[in-house]
């Protein structure tokens, strides 16, 4: 016993006693506790990387144990770098990265050094936060933006991580995908490859904040959480279980914002000040920014056909960059049957849809993994990947293509096929005769807007919180087709498959008794009454592509103009990209309505 105490005394003497309030009875908590990590298969370093203006950005660096000449995979984020690298408590690398923005089966298996950084003004980083910091220029008179911050970060990483081979790749989903794209504006020479997934690209035309002028008011809680506190601790609150009631009871998005104090937030004030597609939005559109820059870095753009948040951006930025890829070997596009960010999760199903394989796992192992390795790992073989990998829904088949799309409004290899809204609420491929011209009408009551999904409507959130927001774009549309304020056109039962590849273009001739109106158009696959092996899919109405257009922007997206009442006018707008086969025995359906609430504000 006495010998044991003699052995312990020198060890205890090395630990300084904490200076407590009562020295005679000191605290049992040490001034600094050292975590023992000998059993860990990784080393975790948290550093502050200085930017060119002196601001320091909090950065988490995770190095696999024994790594030598390993490439770096970088993600920049407003979502808390510490949290994104601590999904679980473990001595092993895989569990701590098992979550958002980490394609763990690729990152861990291939020995990448994982780096995640808080953007300026968020969580552990210094500086000021802007929702989408513009590039240096008229809207940003400072010397820094996301492009410079990324450049400075990469420069520091390759000089200060001795285990690296000096090659850096970037990947990120959503906002992090936007940040990945911003790195391409003025890329550091060490940036060898980029993978933006479901990136936010144009907040007005078709991503987070507006769609064709209609405000996505259910994104208000995101704005609240992101900007009210540096650490995103502020939680949106509601007094109703049903979001339909939350937004209806407020009367308008503006009034709800006032009740929640959103006028204190800089980005909310900008939304109120810029309802049209003016230079504020145009100058920040990432597809336009990259269209004006040379192409230096190989990029793989990942798109989800049922992306409930950023369904516009990936395709827009692909179109902006692809024309610069003269050898067809630098710009790659992957399109999968997924919700926002599902490419790094289980891709065997989405809502009621069941696929014949884990589509996301296929993407990660057969496409993403060899693509990253080719550019980042020394001695890796050239990846045998098609310029376009597009999952074909309906047939459940991956298609590997030289370009996208095969068919479009002009300049494509396949001419578009018109689909006509015909008399008797029919859909037809043959044009109506002159004397067959007719119209359908409905009453759109702002006091009873059409729900965008069956009530009660949950708030925006993900499965880990028990919410089904990710799957609403594949919800059964029978809820809407039975309403008197939704006009439904249906084709005959198909006797041969009908394929759509590309963006459906809406050419709608419509009138309203008011001076403005929203037009919601949905292209739907109606399943047979009975589906062998999946009885629950009998009669299912699957939304293949759909969007909204605010009528006041019919003549110009930049300038709102009242609609002439009771005058038939043309409205032309694109729906989101699809790659779908309507199978024999199915029918095509088009629904037209004038509200999609509460996702979009009432007009």
C-alpha positions in Angstrom: 0.0 0.0 0.0 2.7 2.4 1.0 4.8 1.6 -2.1 1.9 2.2 -4.3 1.5 5.7 -2.9 5.1 6.5 -3.4 4.8 5.4 -7.0 1.7 7.7 -7.6 3.0 10.8 -5.9 5.4 12.0 -8.7 2.6 11.6 -11.3 0.1 13.6 -9.3 2.6 16.3 -8.6 2.9 17.0 -12.3 -0.7 18.1 -12.5 -1.2 21.7 -11.3 -4.0 22.0 -8.7 -6.8 24.2 -9.9 -7.0 27.6 -8.2 -10.5 27.4 -6.7 -12.5 29.6 -4.4 -11.5 27.6 -1.4 -7.8 26.3 -1.6 -8.4 24.1 1.5 -11.0 22.2 -0.5 -9.9 22.5 -4.2 -12.0 21.6 -7.2 -11.8 18.0 -8.4 -12.0 19.2 -12.0 -8.5 19.8 -13.5 -7.7 23.2 -15.0 -7.1 21.4 -18.3 -8.1 17.8 -19.1 -6.0 15.9 -21.6 -7.9 13.3 -23.6 -5.9 10.1 -24.2 -6.0 9.3 -27.9 -3.4 6.6 -28.2 -6.1 4.1 -29.3 -7.6 6.5 -31.9 -7.1 5.7 -35.6 -6.9 9.4 -36.4 -5.5 12.6 -35.1 -7.8 15.6 -34.7 -6.4 19.1 -34.9 -8.4 22.3 -34.5 -6.7 25.4 -35.9 -7.3 29.0 -36.7 -6.3 29.7 -40.3 -5.5 33.4 -41.0 -7.0 35.1 -44.0 -5.5 37.9 -46.0 -7.4 40.5 -44.0 -6.3 39.0 -40.6 -9.5 37.3 -39.8 -9.0 33.7 -38.6 -11.2 30.8 -39.6 -11.8 27.8 -37.3 -10.8 24.7 -39.1 -10.9 21.0 -38.1 -8.2 18.8 -39.6 -8.6 15.0 -39.2 -5.6 12.9 -40.3 -5.8 9.1 -40.5 -3.3 7.4 -38.3 -0.1 6.7 -40.2 -1.1 8.8 -43.2 1.7 9.8 -45.5 1.4 11.8 -48.7 -2.4 11.6 -48.4 -4.7 14.0 -50.3 -6.9 16.5 -48.6 -10.7 16.7 -48.9 -12.0 20.1 -47.9 -15.5 21.3 -47.1 -16.3 24.9 -46.0 -19.6 25.3 -44.2 -21.9 27.6 -42.1 -23.2 24.4 -40.3 -20.5 24.0 -37.6 -17.3 22.3 -38.5 -16.9 20.7 -35.1 -20.3 19.1 -35.3 -19.8 17.8 -38.8 -16.7 16.0 -37.7 -18.2 14.7 -34.4 -21.3 12.9 -35.5 -20.5 10.2 -33.0 -18.1 9.8 -30.1 -15.6 7.2 -31.1 -11.9 6.3 -31.4 -12.5 5.4 -35.0 -12.8 7.7 -38.0 -15.8 6.2 -39.7 -18.3 6.9 -36.9 -17.3 10.5 -36.2 -17.8 11.3 -39.9 -21.0 9.3 -40.4 -23.4 12.1 -41.3 -24.1 15.2 -43.3 -21.6 16.2 -46.0 -19.3 13.2 -45.4 -19.3 10.4 -48.1 -17.7 8.3 -45.4 -17.3 5.1 -47.4 -15.1 7.0 -49.8 -13.3 9.4 -47.4 -12.3 6.8 -44.8 -11.7 3.8 -47.1 -9.4 5.8 -49.4 -7.4 7.5 -46.6 -8.2 11.1 -47.2 -7.3 13.8 -44.8 -10.6 15.4 -43.9 -10.8 19.2 -43.4 -13.9 21.1 -42.5 -13.9 24.8 -41.9 -16.4 27.3 -40.5 -17.0 30.2 -42.9 -16.3 33.7 -41.6 -18.8 34.8 -39.0 -20.2 31.4 -38.1 -19.5 29.2 -35.1 -15.8 29.2 -34.3 -14.7 31.6 -37.0 -14.0 35.3 -36.7 -15.4 37.9 -39.0 -18.9 38.9 -40.3 -21.4 36.5 -41.7 -23.5 37.3 -44.8 -26.0 34.7 -46.1 -24.4 34.6 -49.5 -21.3 36.8 -49.5 -21.0 38.4 -52.9 -17.7 38.4 -54.8 -15.5 41.5 -54.4 -17.0 44.2 -56.4 -20.0 46.6 -56.4 -21.9 44.5 -53.8 -18.8 43.8 -51.7 -16.3 46.6 -51.3 -14.1 44.5 -49.0 -10.9 42.7 -50.1 -12.4 39.3 -49.2 -15.0 36.9 -50.4 -15.5 33.1 -50.4 -13.1 32.7 -53.3 -10.3 34.5 -51.5 -11.0 32.7 -48.2 -10.9 29.3 -50.0 -7.6 30.3 -51.7 -6.0 31.4 -48.5 -7.2 28.2 -46.7 -5.9 25.8 -49.3 -2.6 27.7 -49.3 -2.3 27.2 -45.6 -3.3 23.6 -45.7 -0.7 22.5 -48.2 2.0 24.3 -46.3 1.1 23.1 -42.8 -0.2 19.5 -43.0 3.0 17.5 -43.4 1.1 14.2 -44.0 -0.5 15.6 -47.2 0.7 15.2 -50.8 -0.2 18.8 -51.6 -3.3 17.9 -53.6 -6.7 19.2 -52.4 -10.2 18.3 -53.5 -13.4 20.0 -52.4 -16.9 18.7 -52.0 -20.1 19.9 -50.3 -23.9 19.7 -50.4 -26.3 22.7 -50.6 -24.7 25.8 -49.1 -21.5 23.9 -48.9 -21.9 23.1 -52.6 -22.3 26.8 -53.3 -19.0 27.3 -51.4 -17.3 24.6 -53.5 -18.4 26.4 -56.6 -17.1 29.7 -55.3 -13.6 28.1 -55.0 -13.6 27.8 -58.8 -13.8 31.5 -59.4 -10.1 32.0 -58.7 -8.8 28.5 -57.8 -5.6 27.8 -55.9 -3.2 25.7 -58.0 -3.4 22.9 -55.4 -7.1 22.6 -55.9 -7.3 19.6 -58.3 -10.9 18.6 -58.3 -14.3 19.8 -57.0 -17.6 18.0 -56.4 -20.5 20.4 -55.7 -23.7 18.5 -54.7 -27.1 20.0 -54.9 -25.5 23.5 -54.8 -27.5 26.7 -54.2 -26.7 28.7 -57.3 -29.5 31.3 -58.0 -31.7 32.1 -55.1 -34.3 33.9 -57.1 -34.8 31.8 -60.3 -35.2 28.4 -58.7 -33.2 27.6 -55.5 -33.8 28.4 -51.9 -35.5 31.8 -51.6 -37.7 32.2 -54.7 -38.9 30.2 -57.7 -39.7 32.4 -60.7 -40.7 35.3 -58.4 -42.8 33.3 -55.9 -41.3 33.5 -52.4 -40.5 30.3 -50.6 -41.8 31.4 -47.2 -41.2 28.0 -45.5 -37.4 28.9 -45.7 -38.0 31.7 -43.2 -37.0 29.4 -40.2 -33.7 28.7 -42.0 -33.0 32.4 -42.3 -33.9 32.9 -38.7 -31.6 30.1 -37.5 -28.7 31.0 -39.7 -28.5 34.7 -38.9 -30.0 35.4 -35.5 -26.9 33.9 -33.7 -23.3 33.2 -34.7 -23.7 29.6 -33.5 -27.2 29.1 -35.0 -28.7 28.5 -31.6 -31.8 30.5 -32.2 -34.8 28.2 -32.8 -37.8 29.2 -34.8 -41.0 28.7 -32.9 -44.6 28.0 -33.9 -47.9 27.8 -32.0 -49.5 25.3 -34.5 -48.7 21.7 -35.2 -49.7 22.3 -38.9 -47.5 24.7 -40.8 -50.5 25.6 -43.0 -52.0 27.2 -39.9 -48.8 28.9 -38.8 -48.5 30.8 -42.1 -52.2 31.3 -42.7 -52.8 32.8 -39.2 -50.1 35.4 -39.8 -51.8 36.7 -43.0 -48.6 37.2 -45.0 -44.9 36.3 -45.0 -44.1 39.9 -44.2 -46.3 39.9 -41.1 -45.0 36.6 -39.9 -41.4 38.0 -40.3 -42.4 41.0 -38.2 -43.9 38.8 -35.5 -40.6 36.8 -35.3 -38.4 39.9 -35.4 -36.8 39.1 -38.7 -36.4 42.7 -39.6 -33.3 42.6 -37.3 -31.6 40.2 -39.8 -29.7 41.7 -42.7 -30.6 39.1 -45.2 -34.4 39.3 -44.5 -34.2 43.1 -45.1 -32.6 42.4 -48.4 -35.3 39.9 -49.4 -37.9 42.5 -48.7 -36.0 45.1 -50.7 -35.4 42.9 -53.7 -38.6 41.0 -54.7 -37.7 41.1 -58.4 -34.8 39.6 -60.3 -32.7 42.8 -60.1 -28.9 43.1 -60.1 -28.8 42.1 -56.4 -29.7 38.6 -57.4 -28.2 38.5 -60.9 -24.8 39.5 -59.7 -24.8 36.7 -57.2 -26.0 33.9 -59.5 -23.1 31.5 -59.5 -23.8 30.1 -62.9 -23.4 33.6 -64.4 -20.2 34.1 -62.4 -18.6 30.8 -63.6 -19.8 31.4 -67.2 -17.5 34.4 -67.2 -14.5 32.6 -65.8 -12.1 30.1 -67.5 -12.4 26.5 -66.7 -9.3 25.2 -64.8 -10.5 22.6 -62.3 -12.2 19.3 -63.1 -15.7 19.3 -61.6 -18.4 16.8 -61.0 -21.8 18.4 -60.5 -24.3 16.3 -58.6 -28.1 16.8 -59.1 -31.1 15.2 -57.5 -34.3 14.9 -59.6 -36.4 15.4 -56.5 -34.3 18.1 -54.7 -36.8 19.8 -52.4 -34.5 22.8 -51.8 -32.0 23.5 -54.7 -33.5 21.8 -57.7 -32.3 24.5 -60.1 -28.7 25.1 -59.4 -26.8 22.0 -60.4 -28.2 22.0 -64.0 -27.8 25.7 -64.4 -24.2 25.7 -63.4 -23.5 22.6 -65.6 -25.0 24.4 -68.6 -22.8 27.5 -67.8 -19.6 25.5 -67.6 -20.1 22.6 -70.1 -19.6 24.8 -73.2 -16.0 25.6 -72.0 -15.1 21.9 -71.8 -13.9 21.6 -75.3 -12.4 18.1 -74.8 -15.4 16.8 -72.8 -13.1 15.7 -70.0 -13.4 18.4 -67.3 -17.1 18.9 -66.6 -19.1 15.9 -65.4 -22.8 15.7 -64.4 -24.4 13.0 -62.2 -28.2 13.0 -61.8 -29.9 10.6 -59.4 -33.4 9.8 -58.0 -32.7 11.5 -54.8 -33.8 14.2 -52.4 -31.5 17.0 -51.4 -28.2 15.4 -50.3 -29.4 11.8 -50.6 -26.4 10.9 -52.7 -24.3 10.4 -49.5 -27.0 8.4 -47.8 -29.1 5.3 -48.5 -30.4 5.6 -52.1 -32.6 2.5 -52.3 -35.9 4.4 -51.8 -37.4 7.8 -51.7 -40.8 8.1 -49.9 -43.1 5.5 -51.5 -40.7 4.9 -54.4 -38.5 1.8 -54.2 -35.6 1.4 -56.5 -34.0 -1.9 -57.6 -30.7 -1.0 -56.0 -28.9 1.4 -53.7 -28.5 4.1 -56.2 -26.5 6.4 -53.9 -24.1 3.6 -53.0 -23.6 3.0 -56.8 -22.8 6.6 -57.3 -20.3 6.8 -54.4 -18.4 3.6 -55.3 -18.6 3.5 -59.1 -18.5 7.2 -59.9 -17.4 9.4 -57.1 -14.6 7.2 -55.7 -12.6 6.7 -58.9 -13.2 10.3 -59.9 -11.7 11.7 -56.8 -8.8 9.2 -56.8 -7.8 10.0 -60.4 -7.1 13.6 -59.5 -6.0 13.3 -55.9 -4.2 10.0 -55.3 -0.8 9.3 -56.6 -0.7 6.5 -59.1 -4.4 6.1 -59.3 -5.8 4.9 -62.7 -7.8 7.1 -65.0 -11.5 6.9 -64.1 -13.7 5.4 -66.8 -16.6 7.7 -66.2 -19.0 9.1 -68.8 -19.4 12.9 -69.0 -23.0 12.4 -67.9 -24.4 9.7 -65.6 -28.2 9.9 -65.4 -30.5 7.6 -63.6 -33.6 6.9 -65.6 -36.6 6.7 -63.3 -39.4 4.5 -64.5 -37.0 1.9 -65.8 -34.6 2.0 -62.8 -31.5 2.2 -65.0 -28.3 4.2 -65.0 -27.6 5.8 -68.4 -24.1 6.9 -69.3 -24.2 9.7 -71.9 -21.8 12.0 -73.7 -23.9 15.1 -73.0 -27.1 16.5 -71.5 -29.8 16.9 -72.5 -30.4 14.9 -75.7 -33.6 17.0 -76.3 -34.2 20.6 -75.6 -35.9 23.7 -77.0 -33.2 24.4 -79.6 -29.8 23.2 -80.6 -30.1 19.6 -79.4 -30.0 16.3 -81.1 -33.6 15.5 -80.4 -36.5 17.9 -81.1 -39.1 18.4 -78.3 -42.4 16.7 -78.6 -45.4 18.9 -77.7 -48.0 17.6 -75.3 -51.3 19.5 -75.5 -54.0 20.3 -73.0 -57.1 19.4 -74.9 -60.9 19.7 -74.6 -62.6 17.4 -72.1 -59.6 17.6 -69.7 -57.5 15.4 -72.0 -53.8 15.3 -72.7 -52.9 14.6 -76.3 -49.8 14.4 -78.4 -51.6 15.5 -81.6 -52.4 19.2 -81.9 -56.1 20.2 -81.5 -58.0 21.3 -84.6 -58.8 25.0 -84.9 -62.5 24.5 -84.1 -61.6 22.4 -81.0 -60.3 25.5 -79.0 -61.8 25.6 -75.6 -60.9 26.5 -72.0 -61.2 25.3 -68.5 -61.7 27.5 -65.4 -61.4 27.3 -61.7 -61.7 29.6 -58.7 -58.5 30.2 -56.7 -59.5 31.5 -53.3 -56.6 33.1 -51.3 -58.5 32.2 -48.1 -58.3 28.5 -49.1 -54.9 28.0 -50.8 -54.0 24.6 -52.2 -51.7 22.8 -49.8 -48.4 21.7 -51.4 -48.8 18.3 -49.5 -51.4 16.6 -47.4 -52.1 18.3 -44.1 -51.1 18.5 -41.4 -47.9 20.0 -43.0 -44.7 19.5 -41.1 -42.1 22.2 -40.9 -38.9 22.0 -42.9 -36.6 19.3 -41.5 -35.1 15.9 -42.0 -35.7 12.3 -41.1 -33.4 12.4 -38.1 -35.8 14.9 -36.6 -38.8 12.7 -37.5 -39.8 15.0 -40.4 -40.6 14.0 -44.0 -39.8 17.2 -45.8 -37.2 15.5 -48.0 -39.8 13.4 -49.8 -42.6 15.9 -50.5 -41.8 16.1 -54.2 -42.7 12.4 -54.5 -45.9 12.6 -52.4 -49.1 11.1 -54.0 -50.8 14.0 -55.9 -54.3 12.6 -55.5 -54.6 14.9 -52.6 -54.5 17.8 -55.1 -56.3 16.3 -58.1 -59.5 15.9 -56.1 -59.8 19.6 -55.4 -62.1 22.0 -57.4 -59.3 24.6 -57.6 -56.9 22.3 -59.4 -57.5 21.6 -63.1 -56.5 18.0 -64.1 -55.7 16.9 -67.7 -55.1 13.1 -68.2 -53.9 11.1 -71.2 -55.2 7.8 -72.4 -53.5 4.7 -71.0 -50.1 4.3 -72.7 -49.5 1.4 -75.0 -45.8 2.2 -75.5 -43.2 3.9 -73.3 -42.9 7.6 -73.3 -39.5 9.1 -72.3 -38.7 12.6 -71.2 -35.1 13.7 -70.9 -34.4 17.4 -70.1 -36.5 20.3 -69.0 -40.2 20.3 -69.8 -41.2 23.8 -71.1 -44.6 25.1 -70.1 -46.5 27.2 -72.7 -49.6 28.2 -70.9 -52.4 30.5 -72.3 -54.3 31.7 -69.3 -56.3 34.7 -67.9 -57.2 35.9 -64.5 -60.0 38.1 -63.2 -57.4 39.9 -61.0 -54.2 41.8 -61.8 -51.8 39.0 -60.8 -51.8 35.2 -60.4 -49.4 32.3 -59.7 -49.4 29.4 -62.1 -48.3 26.0 -60.8 -47.9 23.3 -63.4 -47.1 19.7 -62.5 -46.2 16.8 -64.9 -47.4 13.6 -63.3 -47.0 9.8 -63.9 -50.3 8.1 -63.0 -49.7 4.4 -62.1 -52.1 1.6 -63.1 -54.9 0.9 -60.7 -53.1 -2.3 -59.6 -49.3 -2.7 -59.4 -48.0 -6.2 -59.0 -45.8 -6.6 -55.9 -46.5 -3.1 -54.7 -50.3 -2.8 -54.1 -49.8 0.5 -52.3 -48.7 2.1 -55.6 -52.0 1.4 -57.3 -53.2 4.6 -58.9 -50.3 6.6 -57.4 -49.8 10.0 -58.9 -46.0 10.7 -59.0 -44.9 14.2 -59.7 -42.1 13.9 -62.3 -41.5 17.7 -62.6 -43.3 20.8 -61.3 -42.8 24.5 -60.6 -44.5 27.8 -60.0 -44.4 31.1 -61.9 -45.6 34.5 -60.6 -47.6 36.1 -63.3 -46.4 39.7 -62.7 -43.0 38.7 -64.2 -44.5 37.4 -67.5 -42.8 40.2 -69.5 -39.7 40.7 -67.5 -38.2 39.0 -64.5 -36.5 42.3 -63.5 -39.7 44.4 -63.5 -43.1 43.4 -62.1 -46.1 44.4 -64.2 -49.7 44.0 -63.4 -51.7 41.5 -65.6 -54.5 42.8 -67.7 -57.7 41.3 -66.2 -59.7 38.7 -68.1 -57.2 38.7 -71.0 -55.7 35.4 -72.2 -51.9 35.8 -72.1 -49.0 33.4 -72.8 -46.8 32.3 -69.9 -43.6 30.4 -70.8 -41.3 28.9 -68.2 -39.2 25.8 -67.6 -39.9 23.0 -65.2 -37.0 21.2 -63.4 -35.0 18.6 -65.3 -36.3 15.1 -65.6 -35.1 11.8 -67.0 -38.2 9.6 -66.7 -40.0 6.9 -68.7 -43.8 6.7 -68.5 -44.3 2.9 -68.9 -47.1 1.1 -70.8 -50.2 0.9 -68.7 -49.5 4.3 -67.0 -51.0 7.6 -68.0 -49.6 11.1 -68.2 -51.3 13.9 -66.1 -50.9 17.6 -65.9 -52.3 19.6 -63.0 -52.7 23.4 -63.1 -53.4 25.5 -60.0 -52.7 28.9 -58.6 -51.4 28.3 -55.1 -48.9 26.0 -53.4 -49.2 26.8 -49.7 -47.5 27.3 -47.4 -44.2 26.5 -49.2 -44.9 29.6 -51.3 -46.5 32.8 -50.1 -50.0 33.6 -51.3 -50.2 36.0 -54.2 
